[in-house]
C-alpha cells in the first residue's frame, strides 16, 4: 500500500468517525503496520467495519496476513501422475504375476 492509498483510507475512517480524529502519531503507527497489506483488502475491511460498528477500527481488525505461495497444486498434479503410472504398471503386471492359490 502506498502512502497516498493510506491517506485515502484515513479520510474514509475520519469521514465515518468524525467524533474520533486520528492523530498524526496514530496514523504513523497504523501505516507502519498496514503498509504491507493490500490496499483493496483493507478498504473492504474498513467499509465492512463502518457498517457494523460505531467505534473506530483497530489495526488488528484491518490487518491482512501476508499470503504465502504454496505449491499444493503442483504437488497434487505430481501425485496424480505418479498414481496413474502406478495403476498402469499394476494393470500390465496382472498378466505376468502368478495367481494367488485361492484363485487357481
C-alpha positions as a Markdown table, in Angstrom:
| # | Residue | x | y | z |
|---|---|---|---|---|
| 1 | Unk | 0.0 | 0.0 | 0.0 |
| 2 | Unk | 1.3 | 3.4 | -0.9 |
| 3 | Unk | 1.2 | 6.5 | 1.4 |
| 4 | Unk | -1.4 | 8.0 | -0.9 |
| 5 | Unk | -3.6 | 5.0 | -0.7 |
| 6 | Unk | -3.2 | 5.0 | 3.1 |
| 7 | Unk | -4.3 | 8.7 | 3.2 |
| 8 | Unk | -7.5 | 7.7 | 1.3 |
| 9 | Unk | -8.2 | 5.1 | 4.0 |
| 10 | Unk | -7.6 | 7.7 | 6.7 |
| 11 | Unk | -10.1 | 10.1 | 5.0 |
| 12 | Unk | -12.6 | 7.2 | 4.8 |
| 13 | Unk | -12.2 | 6.5 | 8.6 |
| 14 | Unk | -12.3 | 10.1 | 9.6 |
| 15 | Unk | -15.4 | 10.7 | 7.5 |
| 16 | Unk | -17.2 | 7.8 | 9.1 |
| 17 | Unk | -16.0 | 8.5 | 12.7 |
| 18 | Unk | -15.7 | 12.4 | 12.9 |
| 19 | Unk | -16.0 | 12.2 | 16.7 |
| 20 | Unk | -12.6 | 10.5 | 17.0 |
| 21 | Unk | -10.0 | 12.2 | 14.8 |
| 22 | Unk | -6.8 | 10.3 | 14.1 |
| 23 | Unk | -3.6 | 12.0 | 15.4 |
| 24 | Unk | -0.5 | 12.1 | 13.2 |
| 25 | Unk | 1.2 | 9.7 | 15.6 |
| 26 | Unk | -1.7 | 7.2 | 15.5 |
| 27 | Unk | -1.7 | 7.4 | 11.7 |
| 28 | Unk | 2.0 | 6.8 | 11.5 |
| 29 | Unk | 1.6 | 3.7 | 13.7 |
| 30 | Unk | -1.2 | 2.5 | 11.6 |
| 31 | Unk | 0.8 | 3.0 | 8.4 |
| 32 | Unk | 3.8 | 1.1 | 9.8 |
| 33 | Unk | 1.6 | -1.9 | 10.4 |
| 34 | Unk | -0.7 | -1.7 | 7.4 |
| 35 | Unk | 1.8 | -0.7 | 4.7 |
| 36 | Unk | 2.5 | -4.3 | 3.6 |
| 37 | Unk | -1.2 | -5.1 | 3.3 |
| 38 | Unk | -3.2 | -5.0 | 0.1 |
| 39 | Unk | -5.0 | -1.6 | -0.2 |
| 40 | Unk | -8.2 | -3.1 | -1.6 |
| 41 | Unk | -8.5 | -5.7 | 1.1 |
| 42 | Unk | -8.0 | -3.1 | 3.9 |
| 43 | Unk | -10.5 | -0.8 | 2.2 |
| 44 | Unk | -13.1 | -3.5 | 2.1 |
| 45 | Unk | -12.5 | -4.3 | 5.8 |
| 46 | Unk | -12.9 | -0.7 | 6.7 |
| 47 | Unk | -16.2 | -0.5 | 4.7 |
| 48 | Unk | -17.5 | -3.6 | 6.4 |
| 49 | Unk | -16.4 | -2.3 | 9.8 |
| 50 | Unk | -18.2 | 1.0 | 9.3 |
| 51 | Unk | -21.4 | -0.8 | 8.6 |
| 52 | Unk | -21.5 | -2.7 | 11.9 |
| 53 | Unk | -19.5 | -0.7 | 14.5 |
| 54 | Unk | -19.9 | 2.7 | 16.0 |
| 55 | Unk | -16.2 | 2.6 | 17.0 |
| 56 | Unk | -13.1 | 3.3 | 15.0 |
| 57 | Unk | -11.5 | 0.0 | 13.9 |
| 58 | Unk | -8.3 | -1.4 | 15.4 |
| 59 | Unk | -5.2 | -2.3 | 13.4 |
| 60 | Unk | -5.8 | -6.0 | 14.1 |
| 61 | Unk | -9.3 | -5.7 | 12.5 |
| 62 | Unk | -7.8 | -4.3 | 9.3 |
| 63 | Unk | -4.5 | -6.2 | 9.1 |
| 64 | Unk | -4.2 | -8.8 | 6.5 |
| 65 | Unk | -1.7 | -11.6 | 7.0 |
| 66 | Unk | 0.7 | -12.0 | 4.1 |
| 67 | Unk | -0.3 | -14.8 | 1.7 |
| 68 | Unk | 2.4 | -17.4 | 1.3 |
| 69 | Unk | 2.8 | -19.0 | -2.1 |
| 70 | Unk | 2.1 | -22.7 | -1.9 |
| 71 | Unk | 2.8 | -25.4 | -4.4 |
| 72 | Unk | -0.1 | -27.6 | -3.4 |
| 73 | Unk | -1.5 | -27.6 | -7.0 |
| 74 | Unk | 1.8 | -28.7 | -8.4 |
| 75 | Unk | 2.2 | -31.4 | -5.7 |
| 76 | Unk | -1.3 | -32.7 | -6.4 |
| 77 | Unk | -0.6 | -32.9 | -10.2 |
| 78 | Unk | 2.6 | -34.8 | -9.4 |
| 79 | Unk | 0.7 | -37.2 | -7.2 |
| 80 | Unk | -1.9 | -37.8 | -9.9 |
| 81 | Unk | 0.8 | -38.6 | -12.5 |
| 82 | Unk | 2.5 | -41.0 | -10.1 |
| 83 | Unk | -0.8 | -42.6 | -9.3 |
| 84 | Unk | -1.7 | -43.0 | -13.0 |
| 85 | Unk | 1.8 | -44.6 | -13.7 |
| 86 | Unk | 1.4 | -46.9 | -10.7 |
| 87 | Unk | -2.1 | -48.0 | -11.8 |
| 88 | Unk | -0.9 | -48.6 | -15.3 |
| 89 | Unk | 2.1 | -50.7 | -14.1 |
| 90 | Unk | -0.2 | -52.8 | -11.9 |
| 91 | Unk | -2.5 | -53.4 | -14.9 |
| 92 | Unk | 0.4 | -54.5 | -17.0 |
| 93 | Unk | 1.8 | -56.8 | -14.3 |
| 94 | Unk | -1.6 | -58.5 | -13.7 |
| 95 | Unk | -0.9 | -60.9 | -16.6 |
| 96 | Unk | 2.6 | -61.8 | -15.6 |
| 97 | Unk | 2.0 | -62.2 | -11.9 |
| 98 | Unk | 1.1 | -65.7 | -10.7 |
| 99 | Unk | -2.4 | -66.1 | -9.5 |
| 100 | Unk | -2.9 | -66.4 | -5.7 |
| 101 | Unk | -3.5 | -70.0 | -4.5 |
| 102 | Unk | -7.2 | -69.4 | -3.9 |
| 103 | Unk | -7.8 | -68.2 | -7.5 |
| 104 | Unk | -6.2 | -71.2 | -9.2 |
